[in-house]
Amino acid sequence: MAETHKSKALAVDLGGSHATCAVVAGASVIASETLHINGAMKLFDVLPRIANELRRLTHLTEVGFSECVGIAFGFPGIVNTQNGRVLSTNQKFVDATELDLPGWARESFNLKLRIENDARLALLGEQFAGAAKNFTDIVMITLGTGIGGAAMIEGRLVRGKHFQAGCLGGHLPVQLNGRKCNCGNIGCVEAEASTWALPQICREQKGFNESSLAQVSIIDFATLSEHAAEGDAVANAVWQHCLNVWAAGAVAMIHAYDPEVLVIGGGVMKNAARVLPFIQTHIKAHAWTMWGDVAVRAAHLGNHAALIGALPLLRENVAGEKV
Ligand SMILES: [Zn+2]
């Protein structure tokens, strides 16, 4: 069977605290399992567990490796999509830059491996079978522990000479005198409004000691939203701050990449009813799009977006064109 006509693939979506392994067929995840890991671990030590899980899932679904077009590997960092190497890891899986992942896939499964930044892979998934289906010009933002970004122009993922174009949406500066980000920049979207930055943002808010949030051991967006709904002033002020930051980041991405649709995903979208209309209204008022309004949509595929991006990624040639 010609490789490009195969409709099954293996997929791995690596995050700071998980490695989700899957067998996909077309736009469906037919089996998946999430391994709970820690980004402080060496990826070298996690790979045998990933390989075992992929073997178990293919056995379970009776899918032979030879039926698969390859392995798509989503990584939370900057990756060289041409040679399959990780270039920069932003404090997670710091040994990954030394690993030969395509070699690992060849030796373990006799399959080719394509690696991609996790947000870009999620965008591919949403375009293949989710919120951005039938669009060719897309920006995706994921709001969560960190903030991911990705862009597609005229049907091709934006990657750039050093593979970092579009995927640093979380590191666009939105506050000139803002917080120091773990990327080295100041006032990034991610430093101003992501889960990792949230506890510090709350603690620095005026009146924090009197806030109900001061009694909470872990402050995340779910907690923040609960306390805001109960009328806590600090929680409400921080929510509003975060909404403003995300909306400013969204306008920056729109001005940079000229999309028809903006897809927003990530854990924060559990509060989509509050997040989506705010960003929509802000964009309508402030984005310079003389041709009309950018459609703003919630991601449809949730945690499966990057997995469903596997087949479109594997079907691209190295130049990024569909084959
Ligand atoms: Zn940053």
Residues whose N, C-alpha, C, O or C-beta is under 5 A from the ligand:
A	BS01	ZN	G170 H171 C181 N182 C183 N185 C188
